[in-house]
Amino acid sequence: MLELAKPFRMSQPAISQHLKVLERAGLITRRVDGARRPCRLAPAGIDSVDRWLRVLRRALSRNYERLDELLAKTAAIRNQEES
């Protein structure tokens, strides 16, 4: 665990808390190996996050497209009023 904390400005207990959250969320798995607790990414958890992000990206893309259309219409109306 100490090697995880080294590159960050976080204490070992803070790293442990973050790992517990990731484990509860199903994003990592941990096993006991003597005094060590090796962690691995959990593919099913990562796939779930990836699916959620894909849905979010599509929704954001549609929102940006609608915003672009609205801004183009607004600019066109302003140009007509100025003419």
PDB file of N, CA, C and O in Angstrom:
ATOM      1  N   MET A   1       0.828  -1.193   0.000  1.00  0.00           N
ATOM      2  CA  MET A   1       0.000   0.000   0.000  1.00  0.00           C
ATOM      3  C   MET A   1       0.869   1.254   0.000  1.00  0.00           C
ATOM      4  O   MET A   1       0.513   2.264  -0.607  1.00  0.00           O
ATOM      5  N   LEU A   2       1.985   1.185   0.668  1.00  0.00           N
ATOM      6  CA  LEU A   2       2.858   2.361   0.728  1.00  0.00           C
ATOM      7  C   LEU A   2       3.346   2.770  -0.650  1.00  0.00           C
ATOM      8  O   LEU A   2       3.492   3.961  -0.923  1.00  0.00           O
ATOM      9  N   GLU A   3       3.604   1.795  -1.531  1.00  0.00           N
ATOM     10  CA  GLU A   3       4.058   2.158  -2.874  1.00  0.00           C
ATOM     11  C   GLU A   3       2.975   2.893  -3.651  1.00  0.00           C
ATOM     12  O   GLU A   3       3.285   3.693  -4.533  1.00  0.00           O
ATOM     13  N   LEU A   4       1.705   2.633  -3.335  1.00  0.00           N
ATOM     14  CA  LEU A   4       0.617   3.384  -3.980  1.00  0.00           C
ATOM     15  C   LEU A   4       0.574   4.824  -3.504  1.00  0.00           C
ATOM     16  O   LEU A   4       0.280   5.728  -4.286  1.00  0.00           O
ATOM     17  N   ALA A   5       0.860   5.045  -2.239  1.00  0.00           N
ATOM     18  CA  ALA A   5       0.765   6.386  -1.663  1.00  0.00           C
ATOM     19  C   ALA A   5       1.937   7.273  -2.065  1.00  0.00           C
ATOM     20  O   ALA A   5       1.802   8.496  -2.108  1.00  0.00           O
ATOM     21  N   LYS A   6       3.087   6.668  -2.360  1.00  0.00           N
ATOM     22  CA  LYS A   6       4.305   7.448  -2.631  1.00  0.00           C
ATOM     23  C   LYS A   6       4.138   8.548  -3.683  1.00  0.00           C
ATOM     24  O   LYS A   6       4.469   9.702  -3.409  1.00  0.00           O
ATOM     25  N   PRO A   7       3.634   8.224  -4.876  1.00  0.00           N
ATOM     26  CA  PRO A   7       3.572   9.272  -5.912  1.00  0.00           C
ATOM     27  C   PRO A   7       2.531  10.357  -5.657  1.00  0.00           C
ATOM     28  O   PRO A   7       2.506  11.365  -6.362  1.00  0.00           O
ATOM     29  N   PHE A   8       1.681  10.163  -4.668  1.00  0.00           N
ATOM     30  CA  PHE A   8       0.602  11.103  -4.408  1.00  0.00           C
ATOM     31  C   PHE A   8       0.823  11.812  -3.076  1.00  0.00           C
ATOM     32  O   PHE A   8       1.541  11.321  -2.205  1.00  0.00           O
ATOM     33  N   ARG A   9       0.215  12.933  -2.940  1.00  0.00           N
ATOM     34  CA  ARG A   9       0.273  13.654  -1.667  1.00  0.00           C
ATOM     35  C   ARG A   9      -0.886  13.190  -0.793  1.00  0.00           C
ATOM     36  O   ARG A   9      -1.733  13.974  -0.366  1.00  0.00           O
ATOM     37  N   MET A  10      -0.888  11.894  -0.548  1.00  0.00           N
ATOM     38  CA  MET A  10      -1.953  11.282   0.257  1.00  0.00           C
ATOM     39  C   MET A  10      -1.309  10.328   1.248  1.00  0.00           C
ATOM     40  O   MET A  10      -0.261   9.736   0.989  1.00  0.00           O
ATOM     41  N   SER A  11      -1.956  10.200   2.366  1.00  0.00           N
ATOM     42  CA  SER A  11      -1.463   9.265   3.369  1.00  0.00           C
ATOM     43  C   SER A  11      -1.875   7.839   2.991  1.00  0.00           C
ATOM     44  O   SER A  11      -2.742   7.626   2.143  1.00  0.00           O
ATOM     45  N   GLN A  12      -1.238   6.886   3.635  1.00  0.00           N
ATOM     46  CA  GLN A  12      -1.586   5.490   3.406  1.00  0.00           C
ATOM     47  C   GLN A  12      -3.036   5.214   3.812  1.00  0.00           C
ATOM     48  O   GLN A  12      -3.733   4.503   3.088  1.00  0.00           O
ATOM     49  N   PRO A  13      -3.517   5.747   4.941  1.00  0.00           N
ATOM     50  CA  PRO A  13      -4.935   5.530   5.275  1.00  0.00           C
ATOM     51  C   PRO A  13      -5.902   6.111   4.231  1.00  0.00           C
ATOM     52  O   PRO A  13      -6.958   5.535   3.969  1.00  0.00           O
ATOM     53  N   ALA A  14      -5.536   7.238   3.648  1.00  0.00           N
ATOM     54  CA  ALA A  14      -6.391   7.833   2.609  1.00  0.00           C
ATOM     55  C   ALA A  14      -6.439   6.928   1.377  1.00  0.00           C
ATOM     56  O   ALA A  14      -7.499   6.731   0.783  1.00  0.00           O
ATOM     57  N   ILE A  15      -5.288   6.384   1.001  1.00  0.00           N
ATOM     58  CA  ILE A  15      -5.237   5.448  -0.129  1.00  0.00           C
ATOM     59  C   ILE A  15      -6.112   4.238   0.180  1.00  0.00           C
ATOM     60  O   ILE A  15      -6.870   3.785  -0.678  1.00  0.00           O
ATOM     61  N   SER A  16      -6.011   3.710   1.409  1.00  0.00           N
ATOM     62  CA  SER A  16      -6.821   2.556   1.815  1.00  0.00           C
ATOM     63  C   SER A  16      -8.312   2.857   1.676  1.00  0.00           C
ATOM     64  O   SER A  16      -9.077   2.022   1.194  1.00  0.00           O
ATOM     65  N   GLN A  17      -8.717   4.042   2.097  1.00  0.00           N
ATOM     66  CA  GLN A  17     -10.125   4.425   1.985  1.00  0.00           C
ATOM     67  C   GLN A  17     -10.569   4.481   0.523  1.00  0.00           C
ATOM     68  O   GLN A  17     -11.658   4.017   0.185  1.00  0.00           O
ATOM     69  N   HIS A  18      -9.729   5.046  -0.338  1.00  0.00           N
ATOM     70  CA  HIS A  18     -10.061   5.116  -1.760  1.00  0.00           C
ATOM     71  C   HIS A  18     -10.191   3.703  -2.346  1.00  0.00           C
ATOM     72  O   HIS A  18     -11.099   3.434  -3.132  1.00  0.00           O
ATOM     73  N   LEU A  19      -9.288   2.817  -1.960  1.00  0.00           N
ATOM     74  CA  LEU A  19      -9.351   1.449  -2.465  1.00  0.00           C
ATOM     75  C   LEU A  19     -10.617   0.738  -1.982  1.00  0.00           C
ATOM     76  O   LEU A  19     -11.207  -0.044  -2.728  1.00  0.00           O
ATOM     77  N   LYS A  20     -11.033   0.997  -0.764  1.00  0.00           N
ATOM     78  CA  LYS A  20     -12.273   0.404  -0.254  1.00  0.00           C
ATOM     79  C   LYS A  20     -13.472   0.863  -1.073  1.00  0.00           C
ATOM     80  O   LYS A  20     -14.363   0.071  -1.382  1.00  0.00           O
ATOM     81  N   VAL A  21     -13.487   2.134  -1.418  1.00  0.00           N
ATOM     82  CA  VAL A  21     -14.579   2.669  -2.237  1.00  0.00           C
ATOM     83  C   VAL A  21     -14.578   2.008  -3.608  1.00  0.00           C
ATOM     84  O   VAL A  21     -15.631   1.607  -4.105  1.00  0.00           O
ATOM     85  N   LEU A  22     -13.411   1.892  -4.219  1.00  0.00           N
ATOM     86  CA  LEU A  22     -13.314   1.248  -5.535  1.00  0.00           C
ATOM     87  C   LEU A  22     -13.741  -0.214  -5.464  1.00  0.00           C
ATOM     88  O   LEU A  22     -14.397  -0.721  -6.373  1.00  0.00           O
ATOM     89  N   GLU A  23     -13.365  -0.887  -4.376  1.00  0.00           N
ATOM     90  CA  GLU A  23     -13.745  -2.283  -4.214  1.00  0.00           C
ATOM     91  C   GLU A  23     -15.259  -2.420  -4.040  1.00  0.00           C
ATOM     92  O   GLU A  23     -15.873  -3.287  -4.662  1.00  0.00           O
ATOM     93  N   ARG A  24     -15.864  -1.579  -3.206  1.00  0.00           N
ATOM     94  CA  ARG A  24     -17.321  -1.621  -3.006  1.00  0.00           C
ATOM     95  C   ARG A  24     -18.065  -1.327  -4.305  1.00  0.00           C
ATOM     96  O   ARG A  24     -19.151  -1.856  -4.541  1.00  0.00           O
ATOM     97  N   ALA A  25     -17.475  -0.486  -5.138  1.00  0.00           N
ATOM     98  CA  ALA A  25     -18.099  -0.136  -6.415  1.00  0.00           C
ATOM     99  C   ALA A  25     -17.903  -1.223  -7.466  1.00  0.00           C
ATOM    100  O   ALA A  25     -18.464  -1.141  -8.559  1.00  0.00           O
ATOM    101  N   GLY A  26     -17.105  -2.246  -7.138  1.00  0.00           N
ATOM    102  CA  GLY A  26     -16.873  -3.332  -8.083  1.00  0.00           C
ATOM    103  C   GLY A  26     -15.848  -3.008  -9.152  1.00  0.00           C
ATOM    104  O   GLY A  26     -15.789  -3.685 -10.178  1.00  0.00           O
ATOM    105  N   LEU A  27     -15.036  -1.978  -8.925  1.00  0.00           N
ATOM    106  CA  LEU A  27     -14.042  -1.583  -9.925  1.00  0.00           C
ATOM    107  C   LEU A  27     -12.691  -2.261  -9.728  1.00  0.00           C
ATOM    108  O   LEU A  27     -11.890  -2.342 -10.659  1.00  0.00           O
ATOM    109  N   ILE A  28     -12.439  -2.748  -8.511  1.00  0.00           N
ATOM    110  CA  ILE A  28     -11.215  -3.499  -8.248  1.00  0.00           C
ATOM    111  C   ILE A  28     -11.554  -4.715  -7.400  1.00  0.00           C
ATOM    112  O   ILE A  28     -12.594  -4.767  -6.743  1.00  0.00           O
ATOM    113  N   THR A  29     -10.656  -5.687  -7.429  1.00  0.00           N
ATOM    114  CA  THR A  29     -10.744  -6.829  -6.524  1.00  0.00           C
ATOM    115  C   THR A  29      -9.455  -6.869  -5.734  1.00  0.00           C
ATOM    116  O   THR A  29      -8.399  -6.462  -6.218  1.00  0.00           O
ATOM    117  N   ARG A  30      -9.554  -7.364  -4.512  1.00  0.00           N
ATOM    118  CA  ARG A  30      -8.357  -7.488  -3.669  1.00  0.00           C
ATOM    119  C   ARG A  30      -8.297  -8.904  -3.135  1.00  0.00           C
ATOM    120  O   ARG A  30      -9.324  -9.554  -2.939  1.00  0.00           O
ATOM    121  N   ARG A  31      -7.071  -9.379  -2.899  1.00  0.00           N
ATOM    122  CA  ARG A  31      -6.892 -10.681  -2.280  1.00  0.00           C
ATOM    123  C   ARG A  31      -5.816 -10.559  -1.209  1.00  0.00           C
ATOM    124  O   ARG A  31      -5.029  -9.613  -1.201  1.00  0.00           O
ATOM    125  N   VAL A  32      -5.797 -11.513  -0.327  1.00  0.00           N
ATOM    126  CA  VAL A  32      -4.811 -11.522   0.751  1.00  0.00           C
ATOM    127  C   VAL A  32      -3.643 -12.386   0.318  1.00  0.00           C
ATOM    128  O   VAL A  32      -3.818 -13.525  -0.115  1.00  0.00           O
ATOM    129  N   ASP A  33      -2.450 -11.827   0.442  1.00  0.00           N
ATOM    130  CA  ASP A  33      -1.220 -12.556   0.125  1.00  0.00           C
ATOM    131  C   ASP A  33      -0.227 -12.251   1.245  1.00  0.00           C
ATOM    132  O   ASP A  33       0.642 -11.392   1.096  1.00  0.00           O
ATOM    133  N   GLY A  34      -0.363 -12.958   2.361  1.00  0.00           N
ATOM    134  CA  GLY A  34       0.457 -12.661   3.536  1.00  0.00           C
ATOM    135  C   GLY A  34       0.070 -11.300   4.085  1.00  0.00           C
ATOM    136  O   GLY A  34      -1.094 -11.059   4.403  1.00  0.00           O
ATOM    137  N   ALA A  35       1.042 -10.415   4.197  1.00  0.00           N
ATOM    138  CA  ALA A  35       0.778  -9.059   4.686  1.00  0.00           C
ATOM    139  C   ALA A  35       0.341  -8.129   3.559  1.00  0.00           C
ATOM    140  O   ALA A  35      -0.059  -6.991   3.808  1.00  0.00           O
ATOM    141  N   ARG A  36       0.415  -8.606   2.338  1.00  0.00           N
ATOM    142  CA  ARG A  36       0.056  -7.771   1.179  1.00  0.00           C
ATOM    143  C   ARG A  36      -1.411  -7.961   0.818  1.00  0.00           C
ATOM    144  O   ARG A  36      -2.010  -8.992   1.124  1.00  0.00           O
ATOM    145  N   ARG A  37      -1.973  -6.967   0.171  1.00  0.00           N
ATOM    146  CA  ARG A  37      -3.352  -7.012  -0.318  1.00  0.00           C
ATOM    147  C   ARG A  37      -3.349  -6.536  -1.767  1.00  0.00           C
ATOM    148  O   ARG A  37      -3.773  -5.417  -2.055  1.00  0.00           O
ATOM    149  N   PRO A  38      -2.867  -7.392  -2.692  1.00  0.00           N
ATOM    150  CA  PRO A  38      -2.794  -6.966  -4.100  1.00  0.00           C
ATOM    151  C   PRO A  38      -4.174  -6.631  -4.665  1.00  0.00           C
ATOM    152  O   PRO A  38      -5.166  -7.286  -4.347  1.00  0.00           O
ATOM    153  N   CYS A  39      -4.216  -5.607  -5.501  1.00  0.00           N
ATOM    154  CA  CYS A  39      -5.458  -5.156  -6.136  1.00  0.00           C
ATOM    155  C   CYS A  39      -5.357  -5.379  -7.634  1.00  0.00           C
ATOM    156  O   CYS A  39      -4.278  -5.306  -8.222  1.00  0.00           O
ATOM    157  N   ARG A  40      -6.494  -5.649  -8.231  1.00  0.00           N
ATOM    158  CA  ARG A  40      -6.591  -5.771  -9.689  1.00  0.00           C
ATOM    159  C   ARG A  40      -7.840  -5.056 -10.150  1.00  0.00           C
ATOM    160  O   ARG A  40      -8.830  -4.969  -9.425  1.00  0.00           O
ATOM    161  N   LEU A  41      -7.780  -4.545 -11.365  1.00  0.00           N
ATOM    162  CA  LEU A  41      -8.991  -3.971 -11.947  1.00  0.00           C
ATOM    163  C   LEU A  41      -9.995  -5.085 -12.176  1.00  0.00           C
ATOM    164  O   LEU A  41      -9.618  -6.197 -12.546  1.00  0.00           O
ATOM    165  N   ALA A  42     -11.252  -4.800 -11.963  1.00  0.00           N
ATOM    166  CA  ALA A  42     -12.326  -5.767 -12.196  1.00  0.00           C
ATOM    167  C   ALA A  42     -12.944  -5.466 -13.554  1.00  0.00           C
ATOM    168  O   ALA A  42     -13.653  -4.470 -13.696  1.00  0.00           O
ATOM    169  N   PRO A  43     -12.692  -6.305 -14.555  1.00  0.00           N
ATOM    170  CA  PRO A  43     -13.180  -6.021 -15.911  1.00  0.00           C
ATOM    171  C   PRO A  43     -14.675  -5.744 -15.981  1.00  0.00           C
ATOM    172  O   PRO A  43     -15.092  -4.852 -16.719  1.00  0.00           O
ATOM    173  N   ALA A  44     -15.489  -6.476 -15.240  1.00  0.00           N
ATOM    174  CA  ALA A  44     -16.942  -6.254 -15.302  1.00  0.00           C
ATOM    175  C   ALA A  44     -17.296  -4.852 -14.807  1.00  0.00           C
ATOM    176  O   ALA A  44     -18.159  -4.189 -15.384  1.00  0.00           O
ATOM    177  N   GLY A  45     -16.638  -4.403 -13.749  1.00  0.00           N
ATOM    178  CA  GLY A  45     -16.891  -3.062 -13.231  1.00  0.00           C
ATOM    179  C   GLY A  45     -16.463  -1.991 -14.206  1.00  0.00           C
ATOM    180  O   GLY A  45     -17.166  -1.001 -14.409  1.00  0.00           O
ATOM    181  N   ILE A  46     -15.300  -2.195 -14.811  1.00  0.00           N
ATOM    182  CA  ILE A  46     -14.790  -1.224 -15.793  1.00  0.00           C
ATOM    183  C   ILE A  46     -15.713  -1.188 -17.015  1.00  0.00           C
ATOM    184  O   ILE A  46     -15.988  -0.113 -17.549  1.00  0.00           O
ATOM    185  N   ASP A  47     -16.193  -2.354 -17.459  1.00  0.00           N
ATOM    186  CA  ASP A  47     -17.118  -2.397 -18.598  1.00  0.00           C
ATOM    187  C   ASP A  47     -18.408  -1.643 -18.289  1.00  0.00           C
ATOM    188  O   ASP A  47     -18.958  -0.957 -19.150  1.00  0.00           O
ATOM    189  N   SER A  48     -18.881  -1.775 -17.063  1.00  0.00           N
ATOM    190  CA  SER A  48     -20.092  -1.073 -16.651  1.00  0.00           C
ATOM    191  C   SER A  48     -19.892   0.441 -16.714  1.00  0.00           C
ATOM    192  O   SER A  48     -20.758   1.166 -17.204  1.00  0.00           O
ATOM    193  N   VAL A  49     -18.759   0.910 -16.221  1.00  0.00           N
ATOM    194  CA  VAL A  49     -18.449   2.345 -16.272  1.00  0.00           C
ATOM    195  C   VAL A  49     -18.342   2.798 -17.725  1.00  0.00           C
ATOM    196  O   VAL A  49     -18.817   3.876 -18.081  1.00  0.00           O
ATOM    197  N   ASP A  50     -17.715   1.966 -18.567  1.00  0.00           N
ATOM    198  CA  ASP A  50     -17.556   2.304 -19.979  1.00  0.00           C
ATOM    199  C   ASP A  50     -18.919   2.434 -20.664  1.00  0.00           C
ATOM    200  O   ASP A  50     -19.125   3.352 -21.457  1.00  0.00           O
ATOM    201  N   ARG A  51     -19.848   1.525 -20.365  1.00  0.00           N
ATOM    202  CA  ARG A  51     -21.199   1.624 -20.956  1.00  0.00           C
ATOM    203  C   ARG A  51     -21.895   2.900 -20.501  1.00  0.00           C
ATOM    204  O   ARG A  51     -22.527   3.586 -21.305  1.00  0.00           O
ATOM    205  N   TRP A  52     -21.782   3.222 -19.214  1.00  0.00           N
ATOM    206  CA  TRP A  52     -22.404   4.442 -18.683  1.00  0.00           C
ATOM    207  C   TRP A  52     -21.821   5.681 -19.354  1.00  0.00           C
ATOM    208  O   TRP A  52     -22.553   6.603 -19.711  1.00  0.00           O
ATOM    209  N   LEU A  53     -20.491   5.697 -19.524  1.00  0.00           N
ATOM    210  CA  LEU A  53     -19.847   6.849 -20.172  1.00  0.00           C
ATOM    211  C   LEU A  53     -20.271   6.972 -21.626  1.00  0.00           C
ATOM    212  O   LEU A  53     -20.414   8.085 -22.133  1.00  0.00           O
ATOM    213  N   ARG A  54     -20.475   5.850 -22.307  1.00  0.00           N
ATOM    214  CA  ARG A  54     -20.919   5.883 -23.698  1.00  0.00           C
ATOM    215  C   ARG A  54     -22.284   6.546 -23.804  1.00  0.00           C
ATOM    216  O   ARG A  54     -22.510   7.371 -24.689  1.00  0.00           O
ATOM    217  N   VAL A  55     -23.198   6.188 -22.901  1.00  0.00           N
ATOM    218  CA  VAL A  55     -24.537   6.802 -22.880  1.00  0.00           C
ATOM    219  C   VAL A  55     -24.417   8.298 -22.595  1.00  0.00           C
ATOM    220  O   VAL A  55     -25.070   9.114 -23.246  1.00  0.00           O
ATOM    221  N   LEU A  56     -23.586   8.653 -21.626  1.00  0.00           N
ATOM    222  CA  LEU A  56     -23.389  10.056 -21.270  1.00  0.00           C
ATOM    223  C   LEU A  56     -22.812  10.840 -22.450  1.00  0.00           C
ATOM    224  O   LEU A  56     -23.259  11.952 -22.730  1.00  0.00           O
ATOM    225  N   ARG A  57     -21.830  10.276 -23.139  1.00  0.00           N
ATOM    226  CA  ARG A  57     -21.235  10.975 -24.299  1.00  0.00           C
ATOM    227  C   ARG A  57     -22.273  11.232 -25.378  1.00  0.00           C
ATOM    228  O   ARG A  57     -22.312  12.316 -25.962  1.00  0.00           O
ATOM    229  N   ARG A  58     -23.128  10.224 -25.649  1.00  0.00           N
ATOM    230  CA  ARG A  58     -24.176  10.413 -26.676  1.00  0.00           C
ATOM    231  C   ARG A  58     -25.128  11.532 -26.277  1.00  0.00           C
ATOM    232  O   ARG A  58     -25.486  12.375 -27.100  1.00  0.00           O
ATOM    233  N   ALA A  59     -25.536  11.536 -25.016  1.00  0.00           N
ATOM    234  CA  ALA A  59     -26.464  12.572 -24.548  1.00  0.00           C
ATOM    235  C   ALA A  59     -25.823  13.946 -24.635  1.00  0.00           C
ATOM    236  O   ALA A  59     -26.457  14.903 -25.079  1.00  0.00           O
ATOM    237  N   LEU A  60     -24.567  14.049 -24.212  1.00  0.00           N
ATOM    238  CA  LEU A  60     -23.880  15.342 -24.287  1.00  0.00           C
ATOM    239  C   LEU A  60     -23.709  15.788 -25.732  1.00  0.00           C
ATOM    240  O   LEU A  60     -23.858  16.970 -26.043  1.00  0.00           O
ATOM    241  N   SER A  61     -23.401  14.853 -26.604  1.00  0.00           N
ATOM    242  CA  SER A  61     -23.237  15.193 -28.020  1.00  0.00           C
ATOM    243  C   SER A  61     -24.540  15.750 -28.594  1.00  0.00           C
ATOM    244  O   SER A  61     -24.529  16.747 -29.315  1.00  0.00           O
ATOM    245  N   ARG A  62     -25.664  15.100 -28.271  1.00  0.00           N
ATOM    246  CA  ARG A  62     -26.966  15.619 -28.747  1.00  0.00           C
ATOM    247  C   ARG A  62     -27.238  17.015 -28.182  1.00  0.00           C
ATOM    248  O   ARG A  62     -27.728  17.890 -28.896  1.00  0.00           O
ATOM    249  N   ASN A  63     -26.922  17.220 -26.913  1.00  0.00           N
ATOM    250  CA  ASN A  63     -27.135  18.544 -26.315  1.00  0.00           C
ATOM    251  C   ASN A  63     -26.288  19.606 -27.001  1.00  0.00           C
ATOM    252  O   ASN A  63     -26.766  20.708 -27.269  1.00  0.00           O
ATOM    253  N   TYR A  64     -25.027  19.277 -27.288  1.00  0.00           N
ATOM    254  CA  TYR A  64     -24.160  20.243 -27.979  1.00  0.00           C
ATOM    255  C   TYR A  64     -24.652  20.528 -29.392  1.00  0.00           C
ATOM    256  O   TYR A  64     -24.559  21.659 -29.868  1.00  0.00           O
ATOM    257  N   GLU A  65     -25.175  19.503 -30.065  1.00  0.00           N
ATOM    258  CA  GLU A  65     -25.719  19.718 -31.410  1.00  0.00           C
ATOM    259  C   GLU A  65     -26.918  20.669 -31.349  1.00  0.00           C
ATOM    260  O   GLU A  65     -27.037  21.578 -32.172  1.00  0.00           O
ATOM    261  N   ARG A  66     -27.804  20.456 -30.371  1.00  0.00           N
ATOM    262  CA  ARG A  66     -28.971  21.356 -30.220  1.00  0.00           C
ATOM    263  C   ARG A  66     -28.525  22.769 -29.878  1.00  0.00           C
ATOM    264  O   ARG A  66     -29.098  23.742 -30.369  1.00  0.00           O
ATOM    265  N   LEU A  67     -27.503  22.885 -29.035  1.00  0.00           N
ATOM    266  CA  LEU A  67     -26.982  24.211 -28.692  1.00  0.00           C
ATOM    267  C   LEU A  67     -26.398  24.893 -29.925  1.00  0.00           C
ATOM    268  O   LEU A  67     -26.629  26.083 -30.142  1.00  0.00           O
ATOM    269  N   ASP A  68     -25.641  24.148 -30.738  1.00  0.00           N
ATOM    270  CA  ASP A  68     -25.087  24.714 -31.973  1.00  0.00           C
ATOM    271  C   ASP A  68     -26.196  25.219 -32.893  1.00  0.00           C
ATOM    272  O   ASP A  68     -26.081  26.295 -33.480  1.00  0.00           O
ATOM    273  N   GLU A  69     -27.284  24.426 -33.016  1.00  0.00           N
ATOM    274  CA  GLU A  69     -28.408  24.838 -33.857  1.00  0.00           C
ATOM    275  C   GLU A  69     -29.049  26.119 -33.320  1.00  0.00           C
ATOM    276  O   GLU A  69     -29.363  27.032 -34.085  1.00  0.00           O
ATOM    277  N   LEU A  70     -29.239  26.178 -32.015  1.00  0.00           N
ATOM    278  CA  LEU A  70     -29.843  27.365 -31.400  1.00  0.00           C
ATOM    279  C   LEU A  70     -28.961  28.591 -31.599  1.00  0.00           C
ATOM    280  O   LEU A  70     -29.463  29.668 -31.920  1.00  0.00           O
ATOM    281  N   LEU A  71     -27.658  28.438 -31.412  1.00  0.00           N
ATOM    282  CA  LEU A  71     -26.745  29.570 -31.606  1.00  0.00           C
ATOM    283  C   LEU A  71     -26.725  30.025 -33.052  1.00  0.00           C
ATOM    284  O   LEU A  71     -26.651  31.224 -33.323  1.00  0.00           O
ATOM    285  N   ALA A  72     -26.789  29.077 -33.993  1.00  0.00           N
ATOM    286  CA  ALA A  72     -26.814  29.441 -35.417  1.00  0.00           C
ATOM    287  C   ALA A  72     -28.099  30.199 -35.748  1.00  0.00           C
ATOM    288  O   ALA A  72     -28.058  31.186 -36.483  1.00  0.00           O
ATOM    289  N   LYS A  73     -29.245  29.751 -35.213  1.00  0.00           N
ATOM    290  CA  LYS A  73     -30.514  30.437 -35.459  1.00  0.00           C
ATOM    291  C   LYS A  73     -30.498  31.839 -34.851  1.00  0.00           C
ATOM    292  O   LYS A  73     -30.965  32.799 -35.464  1.00  0.00           O
ATOM    293  N   THR A  74     -29.955  31.941 -33.643  1.00  0.00           N
ATOM    294  CA  THR A  74     -29.868  33.241 -32.975  1.00  0.00           C
ATOM    295  C   THR A  74     -28.990  34.191 -33.778  1.00  0.00           C
ATOM    296  O   THR A  74     -29.335  35.361 -33.942  1.00  0.00           O
ATOM    297  N   ALA A  75     -27.879  33.710 -34.270  1.00  0.00           N
ATOM    298  CA  ALA A  75     -26.986  34.549 -35.079  1.00  0.00           C
ATOM    299  C   ALA A  75     -27.676  34.972 -36.372  1.00  0.00           C
ATOM    300  O   ALA A  75     -27.528  36.113 -36.810  1.00  0.00           O
ATOM    301  N   ALA A  76     -28.427  34.059 -36.982  1.00  0.00           N
ATOM    302  CA  ALA A  76     -29.134  34.388 -38.221  1.00  0.00           C
ATOM    303  C   ALA A  76     -30.190  35.465 -37.973  1.00  0.00           C
ATOM    304  O   ALA A  76     -30.346  36.384 -38.776  1.00  0.00           O
ATOM    305  N   ILE A  77     -30.903  35.347 -36.873  1.00  0.00           N
ATOM    306  CA  ILE A  77     -31.932  36.358 -36.531  1.00  0.00           C
ATOM    307  C   ILE A  77     -31.283  37.712 -36.305  1.00  0.00           C
ATOM    308  O   ILE A  77     -31.788  38.731 -36.775  1.00  0.00           O
ATOM    309  N   ARG A  78     -30.161  37.731 -35.585  1.00  0.00           N
ATOM    310  CA  ARG A  78     -29.450  39.003 -35.343  1.00  0.00           C
ATOM    311  C   ARG A  78     -28.964  39.622 -36.645  1.00  0.00           C
ATOM    312  O   ARG A  78     -29.051  40.835 -36.836  1.00  0.00           O
ATOM    313  N   ASN A  79     -28.451  38.780 -37.544  1.00  0.00           N
ATOM    314  CA  ASN A  79     -27.970  39.293 -38.831  1.00  0.00           C
ATOM    315  C   ASN A  79     -29.111  39.892 -39.636  1.00  0.00           C
ATOM    316  O   ASN A  79     -28.930  40.919 -40.289  1.00  0.00           O
ATOM    317  N   GLN A  80     -30.293  39.261 -39.601  1.00  0.00           N
ATOM    318  CA  GLN A  80     -31.456  39.778 -40.318  1.00  0.00           C
ATOM    319  C   GLN A  80     -31.912  41.114 -39.720  1.00  0.00           C
ATOM    320  O   GLN A  80     -32.285  42.032 -40.450  1.00  0.00           O
ATOM    321  N   GLU A  81     -31.878  41.213 -38.393  1.00  0.00           N
ATOM    322  CA  GLU A  81     -32.306  42.438 -37.741  1.00  0.00           C
ATOM    323  C   GLU A  81     -31.355  43.581 -38.030  1.00  0.00           C
ATOM    324  O   GLU A  81     -31.778  44.735 -38.102  1.00  0.00           O
ATOM    325  N   GLU A  82     -30.079  43.279 -38.195  1.00  0.00           N
ATOM    326  CA  GLU A  82     -29.075  44.309 -38.452  1.00  0.00           C
ATOM    327  C   GLU A  82     -29.100  44.796 -39.906  1.00  0.00           C
ATOM    328  O   GLU A  82     -28.608  45.880 -40.220  1.00  0.00           O
ATOM    329  N   SER A  83     -29.680  43.979 -40.776  1.00  0.00           N
ATOM    330  CA  SER A  83     -29.690  44.338 -42.203  1.00  0.00           C
ATOM    331  C   SER A  83     -30.759  45.329 -42.557  1.00  0.00           C
ATOM    332  O   SER A  83     -30.880  45.717 -43.719  1.00  0.00           O
TER     333      SER A  83
END
